[in-house]
């Protein structure tokens, strides 16, 4: 018997995910206070044949851009919503 199910359960609790969910993919976040902004750990858990797989990505919150221009993308121009057509 391995400790993997217990470790995965602990990661789910820390990320605020449902511990009993094992059939659907889950995404969550763990926040660690570190310095002024802290670190975010993004958690993805997917079911597989042998149990569950966990992917954890470390994200430095202070380096995230708040605007699309900051990451090299240009925001599309906003278009007014179109009026729905009424049947005659």
LUMMI-450218 format. One record per residue: residue in one letter; y, z, x of N, C-alpha, C, CB in turn. Coordinates in Angstrom, 2 decimals. Glycine has a CB too. Layout:
! residues N
<site residu="a" n_north="Y" n_up="Z" n_east="X" ca_north="Y" ca_up="Z" ca_east="X" c_north="Y" c_up="Z" c_east="X" cb_north="Y" cb_up="Z" cb_east="X"/>
...
END
This chain:
! residues 88
<site residu="x" n_north="-1.18" n_up="0.00" n_east="0.85" ca_north="0.00" ca_up="0.00" ca_east="0.00" c_north="1.24" c_up="0.00" c_east="0.89" cb_north="0.00" cb_up="1.22" cb_east="-0.96"/>
<site residu="x" n_north="2.16" n_up="-0.90" n_east="0.60" ca_north="3.39" ca_up="-0.97" ca_east="1.40" c_north="4.51" c_up="-0.22" c_east="0.70" cb_north="3.80" cb_up="-2.43" cb_east="1.65"/>
<site residu="x" n_north="5.58" n_up="-0.01" n_east="1.43" ca_north="6.76" ca_up="0.66" ca_east="0.88" c_north="7.74" c_up="-0.33" c_east="0.26" cb_north="7.45" cb_up="1.46" cb_east="1.96"/>
<site residu="x" n_north="7.43" n_up="-1.63" n_east="0.28" ca_north="8.36" ca_up="-2.64" ca_east="-0.21" c_north="8.81" c_up="-2.40" c_east="-1.65" cb_north="7.73" cb_up="-4.00" cb_east="-0.10"/>
<site residu="x" n_north="7.94" n_up="-2.10" n_east="-2.60" ca_north="8.42" ca_up="-1.88" ca_east="-3.97" c_north="9.41" c_up="-0.72" c_east="-4.08" cb_north="7.24" cb_up="-1.61" cb_east="-4.89"/>
<site residu="x" n_north="9.20" n_up="0.33" n_east="-3.29" ca_north="10.14" ca_up="1.46" ca_east="-3.33" c_north="11.48" c_up="1.10" c_east="-2.71" cb_north="9.54" cb_up="2.66" cb_east="-2.60"/>
<site residu="x" n_north="11.45" n_up="0.32" n_east="-1.63" ca_north="12.70" ca_up="-0.11" ca_east="-0.99" c_north="13.47" c_up="-1.03" c_east="-1.93" cb_north="12.41" cb_up="-0.84" cb_east="0.34"/>
<site residu="x" n_north="12.78" n_up="-1.95" n_east="-2.58" ca_north="13.43" ca_up="-2.87" ca_east="-3.52" c_north="14.00" c_up="-2.09" c_east="-4.70" cb_north="12.43" cb_up="-3.94" cb_east="-4.02"/>
<site residu="x" n_north="13.27" n_up="-1.10" n_east="-5.19" ca_north="13.78" ca_up="-0.28" ca_east="-6.29" c_north="15.06" c_up="0.45" c_east="-5.87" cb_north="12.72" cb_up="0.74" cb_east="-6.75"/>
<site residu="x" n_north="15.10" n_up="0.96" n_east="-4.65" ca_north="16.30" ca_up="1.66" ca_east="-4.17" c_north="17.48" c_up="0.69" c_east="-4.04" cb_north="16.02" cb_up="2.34" cb_east="-2.81"/>
<site residu="x" n_north="17.23" n_up="-0.51" n_east="-3.55" ca_north="18.29" ca_up="-1.52" ca_east="-3.44" c_north="18.82" c_up="-1.86" c_east="-4.83" cb_north="17.76" cb_up="-2.79" cb_east="-2.73"/>
<site residu="x" n_north="17.92" n_up="-1.98" n_east="-5.82" ca_north="18.34" ca_up="-2.28" ca_east="-7.19" c_north="19.24" c_up="-1.17" c_east="-7.74" cb_north="17.11" cb_up="-2.46" cb_east="-8.10"/>
<site residu="x" n_north="18.88" n_up="0.09" n_east="-7.48" ca_north="19.70" ca_up="1.20" ca_east="-7.95" c_north="21.07" c_up="1.17" c_east="-7.29" cb_north="19.00" cb_up="2.55" cb_east="-7.67"/>
<site residu="x" n_north="21.12" n_up="0.94" n_east="-6.00" ca_north="22.40" ca_up="0.91" ca_east="-5.28" c_north="23.28" c_up="-0.24" c_east="-5.76" cb_north="22.16" cb_up="0.79" cb_east="-3.79"/>
<site residu="x" n_north="22.67" n_up="-1.36" n_east="-6.17" ca_north="23.42" ca_up="-2.53" ca_east="-6.63" c_north="23.70" c_up="-2.49" c_east="-8.13" cb_north="22.66" cb_up="-3.81" cb_east="-6.29"/>
<site residu="x" n_north="23.26" n_up="-1.44" n_east="-8.80" ca_north="23.52" ca_up="-1.32" ca_east="-10.24" c_north="22.68" c_up="-2.26" c_east="-11.08" cb_north="24.96" cb_up="-1.56" cb_east="-10.51"/>
<site residu="x" n_north="21.49" n_up="-2.59" n_east="-10.63" ca_north="20.62" ca_up="-3.52" ca_east="-11.34" c_north="19.53" c_up="-2.76" c_east="-12.10" cb_north="19.99" cb_up="-4.53" cb_east="-10.37"/>
<site residu="x" n_north="18.89" n_up="-3.44" n_east="-13.04" ca_north="17.81" ca_up="-2.86" ca_east="-13.82" c_north="16.55" c_up="-2.78" c_east="-12.96" cb_north="17.55" cb_up="-3.68" cb_east="-15.11"/>
<site residu="x" n_north="16.08" n_up="-1.56" n_east="-12.73" ca_north="14.91" ca_up="-1.35" ca_east="-11.87" c_north="13.64" c_up="-1.92" c_east="-12.49" cb_north="14.73" cb_up="0.14" cb_east="-11.58"/>
<site residu="x" n_north="13.56" n_up="-1.94" n_east="-13.81" ca_north="12.35" ca_up="-2.39" ca_east="-14.49" c_north="12.26" c_up="-3.91" c_east="-14.65" cb_north="12.27" cb_up="-1.76" cb_east="-15.83"/>
<site residu="x" n_north="13.34" n_up="-4.63" n_east="-14.35" ca_north="13.33" ca_up="-6.10" ca_east="-14.49" c_north="12.67" c_up="-6.72" c_east="-13.27" cb_north="14.78" cb_up="-6.65" cb_east="-14.69"/>
<site residu="x" n_north="11.54" n_up="-7.40" n_east="-13.49" ca_north="10.83" ca_up="-8.03" ca_east="-12.38" c_north="10.53" c_up="-9.51" c_east="-12.64" cb_north="9.53" cb_up="-7.30" cb_east="-12.12"/>
<site residu="x" n_north="10.86" n_up="-10.01" n_east="-13.83" ca_north="10.51" ca_up="-11.39" ca_east="-14.18" c_north="11.69" c_up="-12.34" c_east="-14.11" cb_north="9.93" cb_up="-11.43" cb_east="-15.56"/>
<site residu="x" n_north="12.91" n_up="-11.85" n_east="-14.02" ca_north="14.10" ca_up="-12.70" ca_east="-13.98" c_north="14.87" c_up="-12.44" c_east="-12.69" cb_north="14.99" cb_up="-12.47" cb_east="-15.22"/>
<site residu="x" n_north="15.57" n_up="-13.44" n_east="-12.17" ca_north="16.41" ca_up="-13.23" ca_east="-10.99" c_north="17.54" c_up="-12.25" c_east="-11.31" cb_north="16.99" cb_up="-14.57" cb_east="-10.49"/>
<site residu="x" n_north="17.92" n_up="-11.46" n_east="-10.33" ca_north="19.00" ca_up="-10.48" ca_east="-10.49" c_north="20.02" c_up="-10.65" c_east="-9.37" cb_north="18.43" cb_up="-9.03" cb_east="-10.49"/>
<site residu="x" n_north="21.29" n_up="-10.47" n_east="-9.69" ca_north="22.36" ca_up="-10.51" ca_east="-8.70" c_north="23.21" c_up="-9.27" c_east="-8.87" cb_north="23.22" cb_up="-11.79" cb_east="-8.84"/>
<site residu="x" n_north="23.58" n_up="-8.65" n_east="-7.76" ca_north="24.42" ca_up="-7.46" ca_east="-7.82" c_north="25.23" c_up="-7.31" c_east="-6.55" cb_north="23.58" cb_up="-6.23" cb_east="-8.05"/>
<site residu="x" n_north="25.94" n_up="-6.19" n_east="-6.48" ca_north="26.80" ca_up="-5.95" ca_east="-5.33" c_north="26.76" c_up="-4.46" c_east="-4.98" cb_north="28.25" cb_up="-6.41" cb_east="-5.63"/>
<site residu="x" n_north="26.75" n_up="-4.19" n_east="-3.68" ca_north="26.86" ca_up="-2.83" ca_east="-3.16" c_north="28.15" c_up="-2.78" c_east="-2.37" cb_north="25.61" cb_up="-2.43" cb_east="-2.28"/>
<site residu="x" n_north="29.02" n_up="-1.80" n_east="-2.67" ca_north="30.28" ca_up="-1.65" ca_east="-1.96" c_north="30.20" c_up="-0.47" c_east="-1.00" cb_north="31.45" cb_up="-1.46" cb_east="-2.95"/>
<site residu="x" n_north="30.60" n_up="-0.71" n_east="0.24" ca_north="30.68" ca_up="0.35" ca_east="1.24" c_north="32.12" c_up="0.51" c_east="1.67" cb_north="29.77" cb_up="0.03" cb_east="2.45"/>
<site residu="x" n_north="32.69" n_up="1.72" n_east="1.54" ca_north="34.04" ca_up="1.92" ca_east="2.05" c_north="34.02" c_up="1.93" c_east="3.58" cb_north="34.64" cb_up="3.25" cb_east="1.50"/>
<site residu="x" n_north="34.79" n_up="1.04" n_east="4.17" ca_north="34.84" ca_up="0.92" ca_east="5.61" c_north="36.22" c_up="0.40" c_east="5.97" cb_north="33.71" cb_up="-0.01" cb_east="6.17"/>
<site residu="x" n_north="37.03" n_up="1.21" n_east="6.61" ca_north="38.39" ca_up="0.79" ca_east="6.92" c_north="39.22" c_up="0.73" c_east="5.65" cb_north="38.40" cb_up="-0.57" cb_east="7.62"/>
<site residu="x" n_north="40.18" n_up="-0.21" n_east="5.62" ca_north="41.05" ca_up="-0.32" ca_east="4.44" c_north="40.38" c_up="-1.01" c_east="3.27" cb_north="42.30" cb_up="-1.07" cb_east="4.80"/>
<site residu="x" n_north="39.60" n_up="-2.04" n_east="3.55" ca_north="39.04" ca_up="-2.83" ca_east="2.45" c_north="37.56" c_up="-2.57" c_east="2.19" cb_north="39.22" cb_up="-4.28" cb_east="2.75"/>
<site residu="x" n_north="36.81" n_up="-2.25" n_east="3.19" ca_north="35.39" ca_up="-2.01" ca_east="3.02" c_north="34.56" c_up="-3.28" c_east="3.13" cb_north="35.14" cb_up="-1.36" cb_east="1.70"/>
<site residu="x" n_north="33.28" n_up="-3.10" n_east="2.98" ca_north="32.33" ca_up="-4.21" ca_east="3.03" c_north="31.65" c_up="-4.35" c_east="1.68" cb_north="31.28" cb_up="-3.99" cb_east="4.15"/>
<site residu="x" n_north="31.37" n_up="-5.58" n_east="1.31" ca_north="30.57" ca_up="-5.86" ca_east="0.13" c_north="29.23" c_up="-6.39" c_east="0.61" cb_north="31.27" cb_up="-6.88" cb_east="-0.83"/>
<site residu="x" n_north="28.17" n_up="-5.91" n_east="0.01" ca_north="26.86" ca_up="-6.48" ca_east="0.26" c_north="26.41" c_up="-7.10" c_east="-1.06" cb_north="25.83" cb_up="-5.39" cb_east="0.78"/>
<site residu="x" n_north="26.27" n_up="-8.41" n_east="-1.05" ca_north="25.83" ca_up="-9.13" ca_east="-2.24" c_north="24.30" c_up="-9.16" c_east="-2.21" cb_north="26.43" cb_up="-10.58" cb_east="-2.29"/>
<site residu="x" n_north="23.69" n_up="-8.82" n_east="-3.33" ca_north="22.24" ca_up="-8.69" ca_east="-3.41" c_north="21.70" c_up="-9.70" c_east="-4.41" cb_north="21.83" cb_up="-7.25" cb_east="-3.82"/>
<site residu="x" n_north="20.71" n_up="-10.47" n_east="-4.00" ca_north="20.01" ca_up="-11.38" ca_east="-4.89" c_north="18.53" c_up="-11.05" c_east="-4.83" cb_north="20.27" cb_up="-12.88" cb_east="-4.51"/>
<site residu="x" n_north="17.92" n_up="-10.83" n_east="-5.97" ca_north="16.50" ca_up="-10.51" ca_east="-6.05" c_north="15.84" c_up="-11.54" c_east="-6.95" cb_north="16.27" cb_up="-9.05" cb_east="-6.57"/>
<site residu="x" n_north="14.81" n_up="-12.18" n_east="-6.42" ca_north="14.11" ca_up="-13.21" ca_east="-7.20" c_north="12.63" c_up="-12.87" c_east="-7.26" cb_north="14.32" cb_up="-14.61" cb_east="-6.58"/>
<site residu="x" n_north="12.01" n_up="-13.12" n_east="-8.40" ca_north="10.56" ca_up="-12.90" ca_east="-8.50" c_north="9.80" c_up="-13.98" c_east="-7.74" cb_north="10.11" cb_up="-12.87" cb_east="-9.98"/>
<site residu="x" n_north="8.66" n_up="-13.62" n_east="-7.21" ca_north="7.80" ca_up="-14.60" ca_east="-6.55" c_north="6.35" c_up="-14.20" c_east="-6.82" cb_north="8.09" cb_up="-14.67" cb_east="-5.00"/>
<site residu="x" n_north="5.43" n_up="-14.98" n_east="-6.32" ca_north="4.01" ca_up="-14.77" ca_east="-6.60" c_north="3.54" c_up="-13.42" c_east="-6.05" cb_north="3.18" cb_up="-15.90" cb_east="-5.99"/>
<site residu="x" n_north="4.06" n_up="-13.02" n_east="-4.90" ca_north="3.59" ca_up="-11.79" ca_east="-4.26" c_north="4.42" c_up="-10.57" c_east="-4.62" cb_north="3.60" cb_up="-11.97" cb_east="-2.78"/>
<site residu="x" n_north="5.41" n_up="-10.71" n_east="-5.50" ca_north="6.25" ca_up="-9.58" ca_east="-5.88" c_north="7.68" c_up="-10.02" c_east="-6.10" cb_north="6.19" cb_up="-8.47" cb_east="-4.82"/>
<site residu="x" n_north="8.58" n_up="-9.51" n_east="-5.26" ca_north="9.99" ca_up="-9.88" ca_east="-5.35" c_north="10.54" c_up="-10.13" c_east="-3.94" cb_north="10.81" cb_up="-8.77" cb_east="-6.06"/>
<site residu="x" n_north="11.49" n_up="-11.05" n_east="-3.87" ca_north="12.18" ca_up="-11.33" ca_east="-2.60" c_north="13.62" c_up="-10.87" c_east="-2.74" cb_north="12.11" cb_up="-12.84" cb_east="-2.23"/>
<site residu="x" n_north="14.14" n_up="-10.28" n_east="-1.67" ca_north="15.51" ca_up="-9.76" ca_east="-1.66" c_north="16.30" c_up="-10.49" c_east="-0.59" cb_north="15.53" cb_up="-8.23" cb_east="-1.42"/>
<site residu="x" n_north="17.49" n_up="-10.95" n_east="-0.97" ca_north="18.44" ca_up="-11.51" ca_east="-0.02" c_north="19.70" c_up="-10.66" c_east="-0.10" cb_north="18.76" cb_up="-13.04" cb_east="-0.33"/>
<site residu="x" n_north="20.16" n_up="-10.19" n_east="1.08" ca_north="21.38" ca_up="-9.37" ca_east="1.13" c_north="22.37" c_up="-10.07" c_east="2.06" cb_north="21.07" cb_up="-7.90" cb_east="1.63"/>
<site residu="x" n_north="23.57" n_up="-10.35" n_east="1.54" ca_north="24.62" ca_up="-11.01" ca_east="2.32" c_north="25.76" c_up="-10.02" c_east="2.53" cb_north="25.12" cb_up="-12.30" cb_east="1.62"/>
<site residu="x" n_north="26.19" n_up="-9.89" n_east="3.76" ca_north="27.30" ca_up="-8.99" ca_east="4.07" c_north="28.59" c_up="-9.79" c_east="4.00" cb_north="27.13" cb_up="-8.33" cb_east="5.48"/>
<site residu="x" n_north="29.55" n_up="-9.30" n_east="3.20" ca_north="30.82" ca_up="-9.97" ca_east="3.01" c_north="31.94" c_up="-9.01" c_east="3.41" cb_north="30.99" cb_up="-10.47" cb_east="1.53"/>
<site residu="x" n_north="32.79" n_up="-9.44" n_east="4.33" ca_north="33.95" ca_up="-8.64" ca_east="4.73" c_north="35.07" c_up="-8.92" c_east="3.74" cb_north="34.39" cb_up="-8.97" cb_east="6.20"/>
<site residu="x" n_north="35.41" n_up="-7.94" n_east="2.92" ca_north="36.41" ca_up="-8.13" ca_east="1.87" c_north="37.78" c_up="-8.48" c_east="2.41" cb_north="36.51" cb_up="-6.88" cb_east="1.03"/>
<site residu="x" n_north="38.10" n_up="-8.01" n_east="3.60" ca_north="39.44" ca_up="-8.28" ca_east="4.14" c_north="39.61" c_up="-9.73" c_east="4.55" cb_north="39.72" cb_up="-7.37" cb_east="5.33"/>
<site residu="x" n_north="38.54" n_up="-10.45" n_east="4.73" ca_north="38.64" ca_up="-11.84" ca_east="5.16" c_north="38.52" c_up="-12.83" c_east="4.02" cb_north="37.57" cb_up="-12.13" cb_east="6.18"/>
<site residu="x" n_north="38.37" n_up="-12.34" n_east="2.81" ca_north="38.27" ca_up="-13.24" ca_east="1.66" c_north="39.66" c_up="-13.72" c_east="1.26" cb_north="37.58" cb_up="-12.54" cb_east="0.48"/>
<site residu="x" n_north="39.77" n_up="-14.99" n_east="0.94" ca_north="41.02" ca_up="-15.54" ca_east="0.43" c_north="41.09" c_up="-15.34" c_east="-1.07" cb_north="41.15" cb_up="-17.03" cb_east="0.78"/>
<site residu="x" n_north="42.28" n_up="-15.14" n_east="-1.56" ca_north="42.45" ca_up="-14.94" ca_east="-2.99" c_north="42.77" c_up="-16.21" c_east="-3.74" cb_north="43.52" cb_up="-13.93" cb_east="-3.24"/>
<site residu="x" n_north="43.12" n_up="-17.25" n_east="-3.03" ca_north="43.51" ca_up="-18.50" ca_east="-3.67" c_north="42.63" c_up="-19.63" c_east="-3.16" cb_north="45.00" cb_up="-18.82" cb_east="-3.40"/>
<site residu="x" n_north="42.51" n_up="-20.68" n_east="-3.97" ca_north="41.72" ca_up="-21.84" ca_east="-3.55" c_north="42.31" c_up="-22.49" c_east="-2.31" cb_north="41.64" cb_up="-22.84" cb_east="-4.68"/>
<site residu="x" n_north="43.64" n_up="-22.48" n_east="-2.19" ca_north="44.28" ca_up="-23.07" ca_east="-1.01" c_north="43.88" c_up="-22.34" c_east="0.27" cb_north="45.80" cb_up="-23.04" cb_east="-1.17"/>
<site residu="x" n_north="43.60" n_up="-21.04" n_east="0.18" ca_north="43.23" ca_up="-20.26" ca_east="1.36" c_north="41.88" c_up="-20.67" c_east="1.92" cb_north="43.21" cb_up="-18.79" cb_east="1.02"/>
<site residu="x" n_north="41.01" n_up="-21.23" n_east="1.09" ca_north="39.69" ca_up="-21.64" ca_east="1.56" c_north="39.58" c_up="-23.16" c_east="1.69" cb_north="38.62" cb_up="-21.12" cb_east="0.61"/>
<site residu="x" n_north="40.71" n_up="-23.85" n_east="1.62" ca_north="40.72" ca_up="-25.29" ca_east="1.83" c_north="40.44" c_up="-26.12" c_east="0.60" cb_north="39.74" cb_up="-25.63" cb_east="2.85"/>
<site residu="x" n_north="40.54" n_up="-25.54" n_east="-0.57" ca_north="40.32" ca_up="-26.29" ca_east="-1.81" c_north="41.64" c_up="-26.37" c_east="-2.57" cb_north="39.22" cb_up="-25.62" cb_east="-2.68"/>
<site residu="x" n_north="41.82" n_up="-27.44" n_east="-3.27" ca_north="43.04" ca_up="-27.62" ca_east="-4.06" c_north="42.69" c_up="-27.43" c_east="-5.53" cb_north="43.68" cb_up="-29.03" cb_east="-3.81"/>
<site residu="x" n_north="43.46" n_up="-26.60" n_east="-6.21" ca_north="43.21" ca_up="-26.34" ca_east="-7.62" c_north="43.54" c_up="-27.59" c_east="-8.44" cb_north="44.04" cb_up="-25.13" cb_east="-8.12"/>
<site residu="x" n_north="42.69" n_up="-27.95" n_east="-9.40" ca_north="43.00" ca_up="-29.10" ca_east="-10.25" c_north="44.18" c_up="-28.78" c_east="-11.15" cb_north="41.76" cb_up="-29.52" cb_east="-11.09"/>
<site residu="x" n_north="44.96" n_up="-29.80" n_east="-11.52" ca_north="46.08" ca_up="-29.54" ca_east="-12.42" c_north="45.58" c_up="-29.09" c_east="-13.79" cb_north="46.96" cb_up="-30.79" cb_east="-12.57"/>
<site residu="x" n_north="46.29" n_up="-28.16" n_east="-14.37" ca_north="45.90" ca_up="-27.65" ca_east="-15.68" c_north="46.25" c_up="-28.67" c_east="-16.76" cb_north="46.59" cb_up="-26.28" cb_east="-15.98"/>
<site residu="x" n_north="45.30" n_up="-28.92" n_east="-17.65" ca_north="45.53" ca_up="-29.84" ca_east="-18.75" c_north="45.59" c_up="-29.03" c_east="-20.04" cb_north="44.41" cb_up="-30.93" cb_east="-18.83"/>
<site residu="x" n_north="46.50" n_up="-29.40" n_east="-20.93" ca_north="46.55" ca_up="-28.67" ca_east="-22.20" c_north="45.29" c_up="-28.95" c_east="-23.01" cb_north="47.81" cb_up="-29.07" cb_east="-23.01"/>
<site residu="x" n_north="44.83" n_up="-27.98" n_east="-23.77" ca_north="43.62" ca_up="-28.21" ca_east="-24.57" c_north="43.89" c_up="-29.29" c_east="-25.62" cb_north="43.15" cb_up="-26.89" cb_east="-25.26"/>
<site residu="x" n_north="42.88" n_up="-30.12" n_east="-25.85" ca_north="43.02" ca_up="-31.18" ca_east="-26.83" c_north="42.71" c_up="-30.64" c_east="-28.22" cb_north="42.11" cb_up="-32.37" cb_east="-26.49"/>
<site residu="x" n_north="43.34" n_up="-31.24" n_east="-29.21" ca_north="43.13" ca_up="-30.86" ca_east="-30.59" c_north="41.78" c_up="-31.41" c_east="-31.05" cb_north="44.27" cb_up="-31.36" cb_east="-31.51"/>
<site residu="x" n_north="40.98" n_up="-30.61" n_east="-31.74" ca_north="39.70" ca_up="-31.14" ca_east="-32.25" c_north="39.97" c_up="-32.17" c_east="-33.35" cb_north="38.80" cb_up="-29.99" cb_east="-32.78"/>
<site residu="x" n_north="39.12" n_up="-33.20" n_east="-33.36" ca_north="39.26" ca_up="-34.23" ca_east="-34.37" c_north="38.70" c_up="-33.73" c_east="-35.69" cb_north="38.56" cb_up="-35.53" cb_east="-33.94"/>
<site residu="x" n_north="39.42" n_up="-34.01" n_east="-36.75" ca_north="38.96" ca_up="-33.62" ca_east="-38.09" c_north="38.35" c_up="-34.82" c_east="-38.77" cb_north="40.12" cb_up="-33.03" cb_east="-38.94"/>
<site residu="x" n_north="37.21" n_up="-34.64" n_east="-39.43" ca_north="36.59" ca_up="-35.79" ca_east="-40.12" c_north="37.44" c_up="-36.21" c_east="-41.34" cb_north="35.13" cb_up="-35.44" cb_east="-40.57"/>
<site residu="x" n_north="37.54" n_up="-37.53" n_east="-41.56" ca_north="38.33" ca_up="-38.02" ca_east="-42.70" c_north="37.51" c_up="-38.14" c_east="-43.94" cb_north="38.94" cb_up="-39.34" cb_east="-42.39"/>
END
